[in-house]
Amino acid sequence: GERRLFMTCRAGHPLAGSRPTLLQVLSFPLVTVFMHGPKARGAYLGSGDAGVPDPSRKGFTPAIEVNSIDTAKQVARNSNALLPASRQMVAAELKRGELVCLDYDTPQMRTRSALVRLRDRTPSPVALKFMELVRTVESELLALDAIPIKVAA
């Protein structure tokens, strides 16, 4: 199933408490991983503050590209950068009030998990167990996502 991402920022951010538009969101730096597909195409609409198209990698390079969620959260807590994240990724920071969720939602703020395997190859027993565990965890996360989350007021 699809899981919602939330646009998060530090408490006290200029957009906190508002219902920002896409162009307002893209007027701030994004701190995230390299983006492909529809998420990247939506980000192209901005002024360049959020990041820039990257034809060589066929996607969008955010203003602050990271490979670590801990680094991304630290940047978001200490700057005006916006962090798209699942609720589980930022649960502790939301609870402590270090990050808040913007009242912002679009179809691009969705993610799907996938398991990839080689065609015509039988997965090992360990691989089958891993896939079962991933499906179980994914089901639990989907159930949690059904619970409403408070956005910054």
Disulfide bonds with the S-S distance in Angstrom:
none
